[in-house]
Amino acid sequence: METPCQKIVWDLVPAIRASLAIELVKRGQSQATAAKLLGIAPSAVSQYISGKRGYRIEFQGETKELIEKLAQDLIDNKVSDFVVRICEICVSARGIEKKCNTGCAEEQTDNKAEDKADDKAENQTDDKEDSKENSEE
């Protein structure tokens, strides 16, 4: 089973990188310069542009605008926190309001609560069995 976090890492983030690489080259940057701006290898940029790498997602609306703005800001050296900007794009693409909230954390919390309840019930059963064994001796 593929978790939402896996989907983001394997599909969405590479698609964002591919879109950024393509946008930088469209705006006149060489592949080598685009690679430096993105902090990736020039071969990765080449593969993103040729479609050999990076899942192709056609971003629309706000997400597309955020990608275009980030590309221009990278060119203009106006990016103070690249990671935050990528997170904003990711959040926009997923159509959610809270940053990096895929529901995984909620599921883990629910599962932990269920596990604790199961453990408590199991321990109570074990304690009762131990009490019976001790009283029979």
C-alpha positions in Angstrom: 0.0 0.0 0.0 1.3 3.4 -0.9 1.0 6.1 1.8 0.2 9.7 0.9 3.7 10.7 2.0 5.2 8.2 -0.5 3.0 9.5 -3.3 4.3 13.0 -2.6 8.0 12.0 -2.5 7.8 9.8 -5.6 5.4 11.7 -7.8 4.6 15.2 -6.7 8.1 16.5 -5.7 9.8 15.3 -8.9 7.0 16.8 -10.9 7.5 20.2 -9.1 11.3 20.0 -9.8 10.6 19.1 -13.4 8.2 22.0 -13.8 10.7 24.4 -12.2 13.6 23.1 -14.5 11.4 23.6 -17.6 10.3 27.0 -16.4 13.9 28.2 -15.8 15.0 27.0 -19.2 11.9 28.7 -20.8 13.0 31.9 -19.1 16.4 31.7 -20.8 18.5 29.9 -18.3 20.9 27.2 -19.5 20.4 23.7 -18.2 23.7 24.1 -16.2 22.4 27.3 -14.6 19.0 25.8 -13.9 20.7 22.9 -12.2 22.7 25.3 -10.0 19.6 27.3 -9.1 17.8 24.1 -8.1 20.7 22.4 -6.4 20.5 19.4 -8.7 22.7 17.8 -11.3 22.7 19.1 -14.9 21.8 15.6 -16.0 18.7 15.7 -13.9 17.6 19.0 -15.6 18.2 17.4 -19.0 16.1 14.4 -18.0 13.3 16.6 -16.6 13.2 18.5 -19.9 13.2 15.4 -22.1 10.6 13.7 -20.0 12.8 10.8 -18.9 12.6 11.8 -15.3 9.9 13.4 -13.1 6.3 12.4 -13.2 4.5 14.7 -15.6 1.7 16.7 -13.8 0.2 19.6 -15.6 -0.1 22.1 -12.8 -2.9 24.7 -13.1 -4.0 27.9 -11.4 -2.3 28.9 -8.2 0.2 26.0 -8.2 1.4 27.0 -11.7 1.7 30.6 -10.7 3.7 29.7 -7.6 6.1 27.6 -9.8 6.5 30.5 -12.3 7.1 33.0 -9.5 9.7 30.8 -7.8 11.5 30.3 -11.1 11.6 34.1 -11.7 12.7 34.7 -8.1 15.5 32.1 -8.4 16.7 33.9 -11.6 16.5 37.3 -9.7 18.2 35.8 -6.6 15.2 36.7 -4.4 14.7 33.3 -2.7 15.5 33.4 1.0 14.1 29.9 1.8 13.8 27.5 -1.1 12.3 24.7 1.1 9.5 26.9 2.3 8.7 27.9 -1.3 8.6 24.2 -2.4 6.4 23.4 0.5 4.0 26.2 -0.5 3.8 24.7 -4.0 3.3 21.2 -2.7 0.5 22.4 -0.4 -1.1 24.2 -3.3 -0.9 21.2 -5.6 -2.5 19.0 -2.9 -5.3 21.5 -2.4 -4.9 21.6 1.4 -4.7 24.5 3.8 -2.2 23.3 6.4 1.4 22.8 5.5 2.6 19.2 5.2 -0.6 17.7 6.7 -1.4 14.6 4.7 -3.4 12.9 7.3 -0.5 10.5 8.0 0.1 12.0 11.4 -3.6 11.7 12.3 -3.7 8.1 11.3 -0.5 7.3 13.3 -2.0 9.0 16.4 -5.2 7.1 16.0 -3.3 3.8 15.6 -1.1 4.5 18.7 -4.2 5.2 20.7 -5.8 1.9 19.6 -2.5 0.1 20.3 -2.3 1.5 23.8 -5.9 0.5 24.5 -5.2 -3.0 23.1 -2.1 -3.3 25.3 -4.0 -2.1 28.4 -6.7 -4.7 27.8 -4.1 -7.4 27.2 -2.2 -6.5 30.4 -5.5 -6.6 32.4 -6.2 -10.0 31.0 -2.7 -11.2 31.8 -3.0 -9.8 35.4 -6.3 -11.6 35.9 -4.7 -14.9 34.7 -1.7 -14.4 37.0 -4.0 -13.7 39.9 -6.0 -16.9 39.2 -2.8 -19.0 38.9 -1.4 -17.5 42.2 -4.7 -18.2 44.1 -4.8 -21.8 42.8 -1.3 -22.6 44.2 
